[in-house]
C-alpha cells in the first residue's frame, strides 16, 4: 500500500466476520463496485441501487466479506485481481 501512496484508515481483523449486512453498508454512498477474482473482474454501477447480486458477489463461500476490500474514492474494490487493482489504483 505504501508504494501506491495509499492511507489505510481502518483495518478489520479476520476474526471479525463481516456478512451481507456489512457489505450493504460498505456500498452506501458509493458509485461503483468492482469484484476481482484472479484475472476476472466484474464491475457494477450502483446508481440504480444495491442488488442482492452485488452483495453476493462481495461474499465468499462462507458468507463473509471477501478480502481484501478497499474503498477508493467512490469505488469499492473487493478481492484481488492484478488487472483490476492496476485499473483502480493506477
Secondary structure, 3 states (H helix, E strand, C coil): CHHHCCCCCCCCCCCCCCCHHHHHHHHCCCCEEEEEECCEEEEEECCCCCCHHHHHHHECCCCCECCCEEEECCEEEECCCHHHHHHHHC
